[in-house]
Amino acid sequence: FVSYGSGVTWDDVVAESVSNGWHGAENLSLIPGEVGASAVQNIGAYGAEAKDLIFDVEAVEIATGNVVRMFNADCQYAYRQSRFKHEWKNKYLITHVTYRFSRTFTPDLDYGNIRHSLEAKGIVTPTAEELRHTIIEIRQAKLPDPKVMGNAGSFFMNPVVGRDVYERLAAQYEGMPHYVVDNEHIKIPAGWMIEQCGWKGRSLGRAGVHDRQALVLVNRGGATGSEVVTLYEQIIKDVKAKFGIEIHPEVNVI
């Protein structure tokens, strides 16, 4: 169990955990942001989520100044969701998050192209360091650096649909990527659907879709917030028209 202040950079947590033999966060390497945000957003990547590690959250109740402690189950974590994004929004100031790591390294290599990327380097059974560095390389290869090109990372959540919806679409689109959630639900990559709608690499005004990852919206230079909103609303309409599925932003629009 390790507790971090909410302002600590998230990737520093991953780096420290790997170097100390505390496991479970390797697949979450290089996600931008801070510890406090990990508990709000339930950040996730490559088959792992923060909720798998979070033990409890310490926060100050803004109205009273009282220090409160929420355990993992209290936060009602789900895919990119927590109570901090809904009924607890603007009610608490998160100060610390405690994570529970494992001393046993059990690599998760089955999401995306992790295994393929490792095998390309001649690695079949990676160490935690090798897995972390491979995840970093994958992210850097397809995600733009926000310091160079303005972006908010993955803009849309991957929709989870009923198996019947998936089977109907899979019959229409051969090789459609998907991830099994449970017996009744399938996750379909939003980026793939956006790409099928012809948006990858395209722009609408000064806002556009990244040319290497359709899930990422970028500022081509000088784009306003309203331009980004216009772009993502049009993408949502196009995906709905083509696939009958409504995708939703992962980001907060303020």
N, C-alpha and C positions, 0 to 999 in steps of 0.2 A: 504494500500500500504506500503510495507516494502522493503527497499533497503539493500542489503548485498554486501560486498566486495567479489571479485571473489575467494579469497583464503579461505573463510569460509567453513568449512566442511558441506556438504549438510545435513547430518542427524541432525546436530545441529540446522539447520534451521527448520527442521520438528519438532524436540523436542520443540523448542521455540514457534513455531506457535501453537502447541497443548496446551502447558501450558498457552498461552495467549488467547486462544479461537479464534484463527485465523485458519480457516478450509480450507480444499481442498488438503492438502499434506499428509494426514494420510497414504494413500496407497503407498506412495513413501518412507516410512520409511526404514532405514538401507541400502539404495542404497549407495555404496561407491563412493567417489569422492568429488568434491568441487563445489561451486556455479557457477563458470565460466564454468565448464564442462557441467553443467545442461543445459546451454543455447546453447552450441555447439551441444550436442548429442541429445537434447530433450529426456532426460532420462524418462523412463516409467516403470511401474509395476502395476500389479493387476488392470488394467482398467484405470489407471490415467497416465497422461503425464505432463512433465514440461510446455509444451506449454499452458496447461489449466490454468497455474498460472502466467506465465511470462507476465509482462506488457511492460517493455522495457529493453534494454541492453545498458550500457555505455561502450565505448571502446576507445582506442587510436589507430589512424591510424599509423601504424609502419613507413611508408614512409615519413610522414609529421610531426608526433607528435601531430596532431590535435585530440581533443577530440570530438567524434561523439556519437550520440544517435540513436539507432535503435529500433523502436517499434515492437511489436509482429508480425504484418503482414509483416513488411519489411524482417523478417528473413526466411519467407517461410517455416514454420515448417511443418514437416510430420513425419511419423513413423520413429523414430531414425534418422531424417534428419534435416538439416538446411543449410542455405547458408554459415555458418561458416565451414562446412565440404566440401564445393565445391568452388565456385568462390571467397569466402572470406577467404579461407584457407591461413594462414600465412600473411594475410593483416592487421589483427587487434589484439590488445591485450585487452581482456575483463577486465574491472576494477570493474564494479558493475552490478548487476542484480536486478531489482525491480519486486517483485511478488505482485499480487493482490489476497488476501485471502478473504474468506467470513466469516462473523460473525455468519452465520447460518450453523450448522452442518448437512450435508446431506450425510450420509454414503453410499458408493458404496460397496456392499457386494456380487455382482453377478459374480465376476471373480475368476476363480480357486476354491480353497477349503476354501475361507474366511468364508462363512456362515457356512459350516460344522464345521470348527475349532471353531467358536464362540459357536455354539450349543453344541459342545462337552464339553464346559465349562459352559453350562447352560445360555448362553447369547443370547437373541433374538434381543434386541435393544441395541446395544453397545454405550458406550460413545466414544468420540474421543480418550481418553487414552486407553480404552479397545481395540479399533480397531487398534491403533498403536502397542500396545504390542502383539496383535495377529499376525499382519503382521510380526513383528520382529521374533516371535517364528517360523512362517512358513518358513521364509527365513533361519533362523539359522538351522532348521531341515534338509533342503535339499541343502543348498549351503555351500561349504567349505570356511573356514576362510582363506583368502589369506596370513595371517601371518603364518599359519600352513602348507598350501599346496598351492603352487603358482598357481594362476588362474586369469583370467580377467573377472570373472562373466559370464554372458550369452554371449557366443561366437558368436552365429548366430542370425540373425533376423528371426522372424516368417514370412514366405512368405504369401502374400496376393494373392489369385487366383480368377479367375472368378467362378461364381456359377456353370457353366457347368462342370468345372474341379473338383470342390468339389463334385458335385453330382455323377460324374463318380467314384471317389475314395471312396465315402461313400457307394456306392453300393457294392464295392469290400471289404472294411474294415469296418465291422459292429462296431458301437460305436466309430468311429474316432472322436476325440475331435476337436472342431472348434469354432470360434467366428465370429459372423456376423458383417461385417464392414458396409455394406449398402446393398441395394437390389440386387446389381450385384456382390459383392465381399465378399469373406470369408477368414478369417485368419486361417491357419492350423499351430499348434504348431510344430516348427522345432524339438524340443526335442523328441516329440512323433515319428516323422519319423526316427530320428537318432536311437532311441531305437528299432524301428521295423526292422532296418537294422542290429541289433545285436551289436551295438557299445557301449551300456551302460556298463560301468565298464571295457571295454577293453582298451588295450594300444597298441601303435605302437612305439617301442623303449621306451624311457623314458617319452614320452608324452602320455596322455591317456584321456579317457572320464570318468567323475565322476560317481561313482556307484549309486548315489542317484538322480542325475539330468543330463540327457544326453545332455542338452544344454551347459553344462560347460566343457571346456577342462582344464586339470590339468597337472602340472609338477610333475611327480612322483619322481623327484630328479635328477638334473643335465641336464635336457632336454635343448637343444639349440633352438634358434628361428627357425632354419631350420627344426628341428624335429617337432615342432608345426605346421609349414606350411605343411609339408608332411602329417601329420595327418589330418588337416582340409581339405586339397585338396582331400584326399581319401574319407573322409566322404561325401563331396559334390558329388563326382562321384557316390558313392553308393546310396545316396538319389535320385539322378537324374535317375539312372538306375532302381530303384524300383518304384518310384512314378511319374517320368517324370517332377519333379519340381526341379529347381535349387535354392538352398539356398545360402545366402551370409553372410559373416562375419559381425558382428556388430562392431568388433574392428578395429582399424587402424593398418595396417602392415607397419612398417617403416624399 
